[in-house]
Amino acid sequence: MKMKSLQELESRPGELKVARIRIGSLPDSTEIDIPVLVGEGKEPGPTLLLTALIHGIEIGGYDVINRLMNEELDFTRMKGKVIAVPVVNPFALGVANRFTPQDSADLNRVFPGNAKGTLSQRIANLVAEWLVTEADYVIDYHSCNPPSCVFTIIDEDGTEEVRAKSLGMAEAFGAITVAPSGKLPGTFSGYLSSIGKPVITPELVFSRRFDPQSSDAGVTGTINVMKHLGMLDGNPEPLKETPPFTEPMLYTSVFADTGGFVYLQKKICDSVKEGEVFATVHDSFGQQISEMLAPVEGVVIAFPMAGNQAVTTGDKIAYFASRR
């Protein structure tokens, strides 16, 4: 079914419905849609929006949504409603790129978008106007290249009440949780927080492949959130082989000052002291040319490096979680 608005989808209690929302067309007039799944519980309750693939290479969230909506959730035993969008940016997915190819934009930097703007701005506007307006809570799945662990990002915009609700979702999800040390404009989570919608952003493992352990954490964590929100009965379960939630921490990124080949001196979940060497950079002759020092005392949660240990000046090397 293709819709002009989400209200056209007639979902019935205990059932799963699927539909497509038109977002644009290609130069040959091929029309492109966003897939939407709606699961309606037997009893009233909150509406949870699940989104994935804002970035076209981060397919882990698709796997989590697929498993939840088609295998794990029994809508006859659920309260409220789940709206799931497994592919928010099909244009970026089609070319296996982080960015929307038609305008070279990062969709996660243009929210709330513009109905008359560029393609990315129009997608963002459609999500904001058609989907977010229906939701009480949001989980937006992203993925990080390995080596990394599953972690959750929370936004610090919005009111104290919104921040508290987002933190409650993150604690229920169960993974180590961080807030960015700096603010980025136009993010989906920042927009949601600013309009009063609690949101968490789980960062799963692997961008271009499914990682079973990461998907398991995403599924269990989401069900934990639904239990926390009263949509499902039961108590949250701990995530397996995932650093657990302890307290909200700060999220710090480190970028390469010089290009070369990176040798890691630390592993994921290792503790570091501020100023401690966590990696060295070597030139083409094998000579060490730089040491990389931890900017904070904390824990290593990812070495993204775009999946490549040969880096260019300015490439992202590591993420750290540290106490405030």
N, C-alpha and C positions, 0 to 999 in steps of 0.2 A: 504494500500500500504506500502511495506517495501522498504526502500531506503538504498543505500550505500553512498549517499551524498544528501544534501538539494537541490542541483541544479536539481536533478531528478524529484522533485515535480513540476508539471506544474500547477501553479495557474493562474487563469484568473481574470481580473479586476471585482470587485463586488462579488466575490465568496469566500467561505470558503472551504479549502481543509484540509484533515487529512492524517497523515502517521505515520509510526513507523521507528525508527532508532535502529538497532541492537547494543547492548552494551556488550553482554556477554552471558554466559550460566552457568547453574547449574551442579553439578556433574552427574546428570542423563541425561545431554545433552539438557535439556529444555532451549530453547533460551529466552532471556529477552530483551525487547525493551523499548525505550523511546518514549512516544506519543508526536507528534508534530501537532499543528494546525497552518495554515497559512491563514490569511485573507488579500486579496489584494484589495486596494482601486481603485476607478475609475480613479483617477488622481495621478500623481507622487508625491512623498513626502518622508519623512524619514521612516526608518524601526525601529520599536520598538520591542525589545525582552522582553517577560514576562516569568519569571521562578518561579517555586514553588517546594516545597518538596525536596530541597537539604537535609534537615533533615527530616527523615521519619515519625516524629510525627506531623509536622507542616502543617496540612492539610488546614488551612484557605486560603492560596493562591490558592489552587485548586478550592475552591468555587468561589473566585473572578474571576479566569480565565474562569471557566465554564460559569458564568453569562455573562461576557464580550463577549466571543467568540460565545456563542450560543443564547444569549437573547438580550443583550444591544446594540451591535455594528451593525450598518447597513453599510456594506462594500461598498454599492453603493453610499454612501454619505461621504466616507472617502478618504483622501489623504494618499498615502504611503502604508505601509504594516505592519501588526502585525504578529510576529512569537511568538507563545505561547507554552511553555513546562510545562504542569500542574504537571508532575511527573518527576523530574530530577533524583531522586535516588529510583527506584522501589525496589531495594534490601532492603534498610532501611525501606521503606514503608511496605514491606511484613512482617516484624517482628515488626512493630510499635516501631522503635528505632531511636534515633537521629543519630546514627552512622551506617555505612555500616557494616553489621555483618561479612562478609567474611574476612575483614582485620582490623576490630575494629577502623576504621579511621573516623574522622570528615571530610566529603567531603568539607566543607567550610574552610578547613585549608590546602588543597593540590593543589590549583590552581597555575599555569596553567596545572598541571598534567603531565603525561608521557604516551605516547601511548604504551610503553612496560613495564609499571610499575605495581603496585598493582591495584586491581579492582577500588578503589576510584580514583586513579591517572588516570586510563584509562577513567573513566566517566568524570572527570574534563577536560581531554585533548579533548575528543569528543565534549563537550560543547564549549570549547575554539576554536577548529579548525573548527567545522561544523556550529555552531550557532552564536557565538559572531562575527565571521568574516562577517556575513551577516547583523549585526545590527549597527545602528547609536546611539541608546540609549537603556538603559536596566533598567527594574524594576524587582527586585528580592524580592519576598514576603517571609517573615518569620513570625513566631508566637511566642508570649510570654504567659506563663501561667498567668491566672488571680489570684488576682486582678491586673489589668493593664489597660492602655489606649492605643489606637492606636498612635504610634509615628513613625517617619521616621529617619533612620540613613543615614548620608552622609559620604563619605570617604574623607580624606584630603590628599590623595596621588595624583599624577598627576600634570599637569601644572595648572597654574592659570586659563587658559581658561576652562579646563575640570572641575575644582572645581566650577567655576562660573556657568557653564551649569548645573551641578548636583544640585547646590543650587537653580537655577531657577526652575528645575523640582520639588524639594522638596517644594518650596514656592507655586507652582501651585497645588501640591497634597493637601496641606492645613493643615497637622497635625503638631504638635509640632515636631521640628527637632533637632537632636543631632549629634555631632561628637564624636567618642570615645576619651577618654582622654589618651589612650595608643594604640599602634599599635599591631595588631595580624597578624602573617605571614600566607600567603596562602589563604586569603579570596577571594571570588569571586569579591566583590566590589573593593578590593585593586588591584587585577589583572586588572580589567576593567579600573580603573582610571590610572593605570600605562601605559596602551597602548592607552590612549586617548579616552576611551568610557565613556561618562557621565552615572552615575548610581545612583539610590536611592534604599534603602532597607526599605520598610515599615514593621513595626512589628505589625502584627494584634493581636487580642486577642484570646486566647485559642489554645492549641496545638493539642488536640485529638478530638475536636468537632468543628462544625461550629457555629459561633456566628453571628446571623443576623445583629446586629448593626455594628459589626466589618467588616463584608463582605460588608455592604452598604457603609461604609467609604472607603474600598478598591476599590470598583467599581467606586464610585464618584471621588475619588482621582485620579485614573488612567485616567478616562475620562477628568478630569481637566488637567492632564499632556498632554494628546493628544491635547487638545485645545491649550495649551501653545506652543506645538511643531508645530501647524498649521495643524495637521492631521484632526481635527474636527473644525467646526465652533462654535462660541459662547464663552462666558466668563466662567471662573472657578466658581463653586458653593461652598459655605462653607460646610464643613463637619458637620453633626449633632452629637451633644453630644460627640465631640472630641476636646481636647485642640488644639487651632488653632496655625498655624505658626506665630511666631513673629520675631524671629531672630535665626540664628544658635547658638545652645547652646552646652555645654560640657556634655558628658555622663559618669557617674561615677557609678561603681558597688561596692557593699558592701558585704563582705563574713562573715560568722559566725566564731567567734574566739572560741566558745565553743558549744557543742551539747546541745540539749534540746528542749523544747516546746516554740515556739515564739508567743508572744502576741503583736499585732501591736498597736501602739499609734497614728498612722497617717493613713489617707486614701489617695487613689489615687488622684492626683492633689492638695493635700495639700502642702502649702509652709512650708519650714523648714529653720531654721537658723543653721549655722555651729556649731556643738557641741550639738545640741538639741537631746533629746532622741526621737527616732522614733519607738523603739521596745524594749521589755524586753524578756529575756530568762529564763525559769524556769526548775528546775530539776524534776525528777520523783515523788518527794514528794510534788511538788507544790511550792517549795521555789524559789524566784527569785535569780538567780546566776549571771546575767549579764545584763547590759544596752547596747543598741546599739545606737551609736551617729552618727548623720548626718555628713559626711565628708566635706560637702559644704553647702553654702546657695543656695537654689534652690527649685525645685518642685519634689515631688515623682511621678514617672511615671510607676513604676511596683514593685510588690512584687512577684517575680517568684517562689522561694522556691521549684521548681520541683512539684508544686501543693500540697505540704505537709508542714504543719506548725510544724512538728517534724523534726529537722535538725541535721546534723552532722557537726563537725568542718570542715570549708572550704566550706560549701554549700553557694550558692549565695542567698542573702536575698532580696536585694533592688537595684533598679536603680534610679538615680537622674539626673535631668537636671538642669544645672546651667549656669549663664552667664559667659562669658569668662573673 
